[in-house]
Amino acid sequence: MPLKKMLLSAALLGLFAVLGTALVAFTYENTRERIAQNERDNLLQSLHALIPPELHDNDPVADRIEVSDSALLGSRMPQQVYRARKDGTPVALALTAVAPDGYSGDINLLIAINHDGTLAGVRVTGHHETPGLGDRIEVARTDWVLGFSGRSLANPAPEKWKVKKDGGVFDQFTGATVTPRAVVGAVRNALLYYQEHQEQLFGYAPDAAAPAVPAPEQPGEGKPMTPENTHG
Ligand SMILES: Cc1cc2nc3c(=O)[nH]c(=O)nc-3n(C[C@H](O)[C@H](O)[C@H](O)COP(=O)(O)O)c2cc1C
C-alpha cells in the first residue's frame, strides 16, 4: 500500500477514535444526572414500600448515615441507614444488611425497623440463590418475606427466632432451608444491632459515617446468629 494511502487510513482511524470517545463522554455527561435521579427515585420507592410516606415528613434518602458492624450487619463493608422522622421525631429507619450464609453467598437485605423496635418490613434487594428453590425469599415470588412485619426481638421469643426445622416459627421452603435460615438470622442480627445503637442511629448528622462498631462478645441470647449457633 502506498505511503499516502496508509497515512490517510491512519488519520481516518484516529478521527473515528476521537469522535467515538467524544460521543461516549457527551452521552455519559448527559445521562449521569438522570441515572442518579432514577436511582434515588427507585431507592425512595423501596423505602416507601416499607415505611409509608405519610408516616414521615423528611427525606430518608438524604437523612442517611453509614454504619459498620461486620458481626451484626453481615459485611465488612459500610451499610446504609435511612432515617424517617416526623416533625423531627424519629419514626423508623431502614438499614441495609447482608446475610452472608446464603446457599450461594451473600443475600442483600433492606430491613425497616419502627422506632419501637418492631419490624416495619424486610425486602431482599440482591441474591444468587437458586431459581425455584432459594429465590422464594423475593417478594415478587412468594409472600414469605412479609412474615417479618410486626416482629421484634421479643416476638417471637429469642429461642424461636429460627426456621421451623430448627425449632423456630419461620417457615422454610420445601427442599430449601439454607436460604430462609440465613435470612432469619440476618434479620434478627439487624434487630440486635438496632437495639444496641438505637439512640445513636437517630442522633448522627446526615451523611456521617458512624464510628465502626467492634464485633460484640455476648454470650447467650444476645449472641449474633451465625451458621454455627442457628442449626438444630
Ligand atoms: C443444585 C442445588 C441448588 C440448591 N439451591 C438451594 C438454595 O438456593 N437454597 C437452599 O436453601 N437450598 C438449596 N439447595 C438445597 C440445600 O442443599 C439443602 O439441601 C436444603 O437447603 C436443606 O437444608 P437443610 O438440610 O439444612 O435442611 C440446593 C440443592 C442443590 C442440589
The ligand as an SDF file (V2000), in Angstrom:
LIG
                    3D

 31 33  0  0  0  0  0  0  0  0999 V2000
  -28.2270  -27.5840   42.8130 C   0  0  0  0  0  0  0  0  0  0  0  0
  -28.7990  -27.2830   44.1710 C   0  0  0  0  0  0  0  0  0  0  0  0
  -29.1590  -25.9740   44.4580 C   0  0  0  0  0  0  0  0  0  0  0  0
  -29.7130  -25.6710   45.7190 C   0  0  0  0  0  0  0  0  0  0  0  0
  -30.0560  -24.3890   45.9850 N   0  0  0  0  0  0  0  0  0  0  0  0
  -30.5370  -24.0890   47.2010 C   0  0  0  0  0  0  0  0  0  0  0  0
  -30.8770  -22.7480   47.5250 C   0  0  0  0  0  0  0  0  0  0  0  0
  -30.7650  -21.8080   46.7350 O   0  0  0  0  0  0  0  0  0  0  0  0
  -31.3430  -22.5100   48.7730 N   0  0  0  0  0  0  0  0  0  0  0  0
  -31.4940  -23.5060   49.7110 C   0  0  0  0  0  0  0  0  0  0  0  0
  -31.9250  -23.2030   50.8340 O   0  0  0  0  0  0  0  0  0  0  0  0
  -31.1950  -24.7490   49.4170 N   0  0  0  0  0  0  0  0  0  0  0  0
  -30.7220  -25.0890   48.1880 C   0  0  0  0  0  0  0  0  0  0  0  0
  -30.4300  -26.3700   47.9060 N   0  0  0  0  0  0  0  0  0  0  0  0
  -30.7350  -27.4090   48.9050 C   0  0  0  0  0  0  0  0  0  0  0  0
  -29.7020  -27.4260   50.0170 C   0  0  0  0  0  0  0  0  0  0  0  0
  -28.5620  -28.0980   49.6010 O   0  0  0  0  0  0  0  0  0  0  0  0
  -30.2540  -28.1480   51.2550 C   0  0  0  0  0  0  0  0  0  0  0  0
  -30.4780  -29.4890   50.9350 O   0  0  0  0  0  0  0  0  0  0  0  0
  -31.5540  -27.5530   51.7170 C   0  0  0  0  0  0  0  0  0  0  0  0
  -31.4540  -26.1810   51.8830 O   0  0  0  0  0  0  0  0  0  0  0  0
  -31.9790  -28.1900   53.0450 C   0  0  0  0  0  0  0  0  0  0  0  0
  -31.0740  -27.8220   54.0420 O   0  0  0  0  0  0  0  0  0  0  0  0
  -31.0430  -28.4760   55.4810 P   0  0  0  0  0  0  0  0  0  0  0  0
  -30.5050  -29.8620   55.2610 O   0  0  0  0  0  0  0  0  0  0  0  0
  -30.1440  -27.6410   56.3080 O   0  0  0  0  0  0  0  0  0  0  0  0
  -32.4430  -28.5020   55.9530 O   0  0  0  0  0  0  0  0  0  0  0  0
  -29.8870  -26.6970   46.6640 C   0  0  0  0  0  0  0  0  0  0  0  0
  -29.5040  -28.0010   46.3620 C   0  0  0  0  0  0  0  0  0  0  0  0
  -28.9670  -28.2920   45.1380 C   0  0  0  0  0  0  0  0  0  0  0  0
  -28.5670  -29.7020   44.8370 C   0  0  0  0  0  0  0  0  0  0  0  0
  1  2  1  0
  2  3  1  0
  2 30  2  0
  3  4  2  0
  4  5  1  0
  4 28  1  0
  5  6  2  0
  6  7  1  0
  6 13  1  0
  7  8  2  0
  7  9  1  0
  9 10  1  0
 10 11  2  0
 10 12  1  0
 12 13  2  0
 13 14  1  0
 14 15  1  0
 14 28  1  0
 15 16  1  0
 16 17  1  0
 16 18  1  0
 18 19  1  0
 18 20  1  0
 20 21  1  0
 20 22  1  0
 22 23  1  0
 23 24  1  0
 24 25  2  0
 24 26  1  0
 24 27  1  0
 28 29  2  0
 29 30  1  0
 30 31  1  0
M  END
$$$$
